[in-house]
Amino acid sequence: MSTDDPSSNPQDNYYQDDTLPERWELESLCMQCGQQGITKCLVRDIPFFQRVICMSFDCPHCGNHNNQVTCANDLETHGIRWTLHVTSEQDWKRQVWISDYATIRIPKIELEIPPPSSSMTSNGHSSLPDHAFSSGRITTVEGIWLRAVEDLQSQTDDKNEALKSYLEHRLLPLRQDTDFVVELEDPSGMSRIEWRVSEDIGEPGMWISKAPEMDQQLQMTRFVRSKEQNEWLGLTRQEEATTNDVDDASCAENPCMDNETSAIGKDEVIKLPSSCPCCGYPGENRIHCTDIPHFKQVVIIAFTCVRCGYKTNQVQSGLVGIEEKGKRIVLHCKTWDDLSRSVLLSDTCHIQIPELSLQVEGSSFRSKWTTVEGVVRDIVDHIQSQYSYYVSGEGDSVDNKEQREKWQVFLQRLKSLVPEEQEQSHIDFTLVLDDPAGNSFIQNIYAPEQDPQMEIETYERTKEMNEALGYFVEEQASE
């Protein structure tokens, strides 16, 4: 698992350091007539996404008008791939946020819409010209289809029978279809498709916990960008590209196992060449084994990019891999000292706060070695960035005033769990770490005595849990 250093990652705590005004205007050159026009800019938060800048240009001389959307944040460290299974008319109305780097595909009709000025092609699908979506925009699934139809109709003439046949027999009939797949792939990681969850789900904590689980028609995966994609995004120049594409996971795979003893000395640090996952610049992983008192030995893998400043610390908990049983840790936080307890989250850990009916995955905000206070603040940052429309009440996503107030109260309750000042603190909540792999940890400040505020139990994993972990016991293998 990995953790980002919040002091160095430009994407961390973005909403706490809001330096952009809400709206502004500036003079811009009209590319149609060469005169000066006006560009109006508006900053908005998008649910399940991030902050964007909406730009509208108008030229009073020739009437030229266009709209564009761009992300206010830096590029993500990984690419993103969305797969939507359209099964109803409601799916046609899902909102889609398309960045300048996104490729849209509809495999059923062999349609591909590449990003503007892209030299990268992925398959043999029929492609629209790259000006079909010449800039980032907010649209819907139906809007993508309409834009494709309009673009092909503008190019269709009597001489181009193949294009005319494709439009009439494949693209136009698609609007009556409710059984096809839309793929959105973006190496910048900035594109999104709207999650859909029933409004009957209840409290915001339950809503956050169940959104990806309940929307089975939409799948999201992240991927490591290739060297060519980093060059195309401008994250590294071609002459700076390195062939040392060392996977961090392979570097971390049992680096200090040698007949149950560590091959790395206690004070030894091993350095292995690697590439920055953000910009592709060559660097090095620093690997060190250490012991966590009353827990186990762990491997720490640290990487710092001298070019873009990106930092990451990966903690491989458990040199023997997955434990035989799952582990559930319940901590009753009562004092200020409880907030300072060290916490090790694995990427298989489920984090729960029962008082708020809240459950999130550790991988939702990059699992890490942190503290109890750090866990809560990470959840706050996650909600402020991913669910900002619901919290702020902006936009069309929250028309119900009662629902808006419910989200705002929920966030305030979550923030109150970790007061800013110790003198005003009244701490009383429960933090639960449920880790099927058994590799998560909360510090016992009474060790080696039993902690009166902490309960630890182990449990047998279900067959489904073992399959999700890729762990098969002998009984299952024999079956």
N, C-alpha and C positions, 0 to 999 in steps of 0.2 A: 504494500500500500504506500501511498505517497502523501506528502503534505507540502503545501506551498508556504514559503516564508511571507507572512502578511506585510512585513515591512518593505519587501522588495518587489512583490508582484503588483504591477500597475492596475490589475483588475480587482484586487482585493480591497474591500472597504470603500468601493467607489461611491456608494450612496452616502457615506459619511463625509465625503470630501467633494461636495457638489460645487464645482467652480463655474458651471455653465449657467447663464441667465435662462429664464423660461422661454423668452422669445426675443428676437431682434431682427432688424432689417439692414440690408447693405446693397449698394449699387453693384450691378453685374453687367458684363458685356453680353448683349444679345447675339447669339451665333447666327441668327437668320438675317438681321439687317445691319449689324455692326454698331447699333446705338446702345445707349445705356438704359438698362431696365432695373427692376427692383426684385431682389430675392428676399422672401420672408421666411424666417427660420423659427421652428417651434420644437421644443424639447418635450418628449413624452416617454412615459414608461409603458412597456408592453408586458402583459402577464405571461409567465412562463418563458420570458425572454430577457430583455435588458433595456437599457435606455437608448432611444434613437433620436435623431434629428430629422424632422420633416421639413423639406424645403420646397417652396412654391415660387416659381419665377414668372413674372409678367413684364412684357415689353409694351409700353404705351404707344410706341411708334408704329409697330407692325402687327401688334396683337398676338405675338408668339407667347405661348403659355406651356409650361411643363411642371411636373411634380417629381420629386425624388426623395428617397428615404435612405439615410446612412446611419450606421451604428456609432454611438458616442463613445463606446468602449474600444479598447484595443482588441486585436484579433485573439481568438481563443487559442489555447495551447494545442488543441487537437481538432481535427476535422469532425464533421457531424453528418450523419446519414439518417434521413427520416423515410419511413415506408408507411403509407396510408392505404388501407383497404377500403375503398368506397363501396358501401353497401346500401345506402339510402340517400334520399334527397337532402337530408340534413348534412351529410358529409360534403355535398357540393358547396355548402355555405361556410365551411370551416375557413378561418382566416389563415393566411400563409404569409410569412415574412421572408422575403427573398433578398439576399445580399447581392453585391456586385460579382460575387465569385461562385454563385450557385448554379448547378445544372439540374434541370427538371426532366424527368423521363416518365413516359406512360408506355410500358412495355407492350400492352395489349394491342396498341395501334402502331407500335414501333416509332413513337415520337420522342425526339430529344430536343430540348431547348438549351443550348449552351450559354455560358456567361458571356458578357460582352468582351470582344477582342481576345477570346481565349484561343490559345494554340494547342490546348490539350483536348484530345478526344478520347472517349472511353470505349465505344463499341460501334457497331455498324448501323445503328438506328438512323431513321430519317431525321434530319436535323433542320430546324428553322434557322434562318440567319441570326447572327449574334445580336442584332438590334431588336429582336422580338421582346426582350426585356433589357433595354439598354442601360438601366440603372436600378439600384435597389428600390423596392417598392413593397407596399402592403396591399395584398389582394386576397382573393378567395380561390378555392379550387375551380369554381365556375369562372372567375376572372382570368385564370390561366388559360382555360379553354377558349374564352371569348377572344383574348389577345392573340392566341394562335390562329383562330379562325380569321380574324381581321387581317393579320399579317399575310396569310396564305391567299386570301381573297384579293389583296392588293397586288399580288404577283401573278395571279392566274390569268391566262389569256387563252385564246382558241388554239394556239400553237403548242401549248404545254399540256398535252392530254394526260400525262402521268400525274402531274400535280393536281389537275382538275379532278381526276378520278379518285385520288387519295382524299381530297377535300370532301367530295360528295359521298363516298362509300365508306370512309373510315372515321374522319375527324368529326363531321357534322352528326352522324348517328350516335357518337359517343355521349351526347347530352342526354339521351334517353336511357343510357346504361347505368346500372347501379351494381356492377360487379367488375371492378377493375382496380388496378394498383397505380398510385402516384408515388414516384420516388424523387426525393429532394436531397441532393448531395452537395455539400459545401465544405471545401477544405479549410475555409476561414473559421468554421464553427459558429457562424453568426445567423444562420437561417433557422426558421422554426415553422412548425405546423401546430395549430391550436389543439390542445387537449380538450376532450369533451367528457364531463362527468355529470351525473344526475344531481339536480339541485336538492334532492331529498336526502342527501348524504349527511346533513346535519352540521355540526360545529366545524369551524375552520381547521382545527387540528386533525379531525377525521378526513376532511377534504384533502389536506396536504398529504396525508398518509396513503389515501386510496386512489389519487388521480391516475398515476401510470398503471396501477393494477386494474382499475375498472375500465379504462379505455383500451380494450384489447385490439381495436382496429388500427391503432397507431403504435409503431415501434420506433425507438430511437437508439442508435448506436454511435459511439465515438471511435475514431480511428487515428492512427499516427500518420501524419502527412509524409509523403515521399519527398525525396530530394528535389524532384522536378516541381512539385507543388509549392515547396518553400521558395524556390527560385521565382516561380510565377507570381506568388504573393508579394514578392519583393522583400522577403525576410532574409535572404542571403543572395549575394551575387554568385554568378556561375563559377567564377574563378576561386571563390571561397568554399565551394561545395566540397564536402569530404566523403570519402568512400567508407569511412569508419562508422557504418550504421549499426552500432552495437545496441542491441535491445536491452533496456534496463532490467527487464524481467529475467533475461538469460544471465545477466551479470550477477543477479541476486540469487540465482538458483543454487542453494546449498554451497555458498562460497567457502564456508569454513567447516564442512563436514569431513571428518576423517576418523572412521570407526568410533563415532560418538564423541570425539574430541575435536577441539578447534585447531585448524591448521594455521590460524592467524594469531599471532602473539597478542598478549593482553593490551599492550600499548602500540600495537602495529596498525598502520593504515595502508591498505592496498589501493593503488591508483590504476584505473583501467580507462583507456580512451573511449569516448562516447561523443554523441552529437547532441546539441541543445534541442529538446523537443519543441521549442517555441520558434527558433529562427534557423536551426540547422547548423549553427557554427560549431566547429570542433572544440571539445573540452575534455574533461575527465571526471569519472565517478570516483569518489573516495569511499572506501568500504572499511568498516570497523565493527568488530564484535564487542558487545558489552553485556554485562549482567544486570538485570533489574531485580533488586532485592525482593525476596519472597515471591518471585514470579518465574522467570526463565531467562535464558540467554537470547539476545536479539541481535540482528544485523542491521546496522545503520548505513544507508547509502546516500551520500550527499553529492549534489551537483550544483555548480555555480557557473553561469555563462558570463564571460568577461565582455561579451559584445552587447547583449541586450539586458543583462542584469537579472535574468530569470534564475530563481533558486528553487530547489526542491529537496526534501529530505524523505527518503523512503525507509520505512521501518519494517523489516521482515520479522514478525513475531513468531518464534518457534522454529528452531532449526530442524525439528522433526516434522514440520509441516502441520497438517490438521490433527488436532487432538482426537482421542478416541471418543470423547463425549462432548456435547455442546455445553456452554456455560452461560448462566444467567446471573448477573450481578445487580443487586438492588441497593442503592445508597440513599439513605434518608438525610438530606442536607438540612442542618439545623443552625450552623454557625458560619461565621466568615471564613474560618479556617477550612471548612469543607469545600469552599469554592477554589481553594488553592491546591487541592489534591491532584496529583498527577494522574492522567488518563491516557491509556494506549487504546486507540480504536483500530480494529482491523477493517478491511473493506467488506467483510461479511457481517458486520455488526449492525443490529437494529437498535436505534436509540429511542427510548420512550420517556415521556413525562406524563404520568397518569393524570395528574391534576388538570392538565389541559387536553386530555384525550389525544395527545400528539405522538406520532411515530414517524421517524425519518430514517433513511438508510445512511450509514456512515459514508458511503460513496457519493452521496448527494453533494457534499462539499469537501471531498477529498479527505479520506481518513488520515489521522495524524497522531503524533505524540503531543499532548496538550494538557489542559487542566479542566476541571469541572466548569469553571467560569468560561473558558475558551469554547467548550462544547456548546453552551447556551448562546454565547455571542455569535458563533458560527451559524447556528440555526436562525437567529434574528437576521443576520446578513442574508442568508439564503432566502428567507421569506420576503425581505424588502426588495430583493432583486428579481425573484421569480414570480412574486404575486403582488407586485406594486400597484396594479390597477385596483385590486380588491382592498388594499391597505389605504391607499390615498383617495379612493373614490373617484378617480379621473376616468374619462372615457366612457364607452357604452357598455363595458363589461359588468358594471355594477349599477343597475338602474334602481334597485330596491334600496331605499335609505336604511331600512332596518338591517339588511344584509351588510351594507357598508359599515354601519356602526359596529356590527358583530365582529367584523375583521379587525377594526381599529382597536376594539376592546381586547381582542385576543392577543394582538401584538403588544399592547401595553402590559398585559398580564405576563407575557413571556419576558419582556424587558425587566419587569419588576423582580424577577427571580434573582437577578444579579445587580443589586443597587450600585450606584456610582460611588456613594460615600458610605464608609463603614459605620459612621455614627448613626445614620438613618436606616440602617439595614435591619430588616426583619426577614430572615431566611427560613423558609419552610416549604420544601418541595422534595420530590422523589425523582432520582435519575436511575433509569433501568438500561443496562446494556445486555442485550440478548444476542449472543454470538454462537451460531451453530458450529463454527470451526474451533471455538474455545480459545481464541488467541487475543481476546481483549482483556483489559486490566484497569482497575481503579486502585489507587494507593491506599493501603491500610496504615493509617497514622499511629495505630496502637501496636503494630507488629513488634515482636512475634505473638502478642496476645490477640485474642479475637476482638474484632471491631464491633462495638455494640450498635453502631449505626449502619452496618453493612451486612447484607446477606448474600451468600454465594451458594449456588446450587448447580449441580451438573445433571444432565439429562441425556437420555438416549435419543439420537436423531432418528427422524422418520426416513423412510426410503426416499421420499421426495427431497428432503434436505440433503441426503448423501449424493443424490443425482445432481442437484444444483451445485454442490461443491466439487463434483467430479471424483467423489470418494466412494469406492465400492468395497464393502466388507466381503469376507470369503463366502458367507452364506448367499449374498446376492450374486456373486460371481458364479457360484455353482448352479444357481437357477438359470 
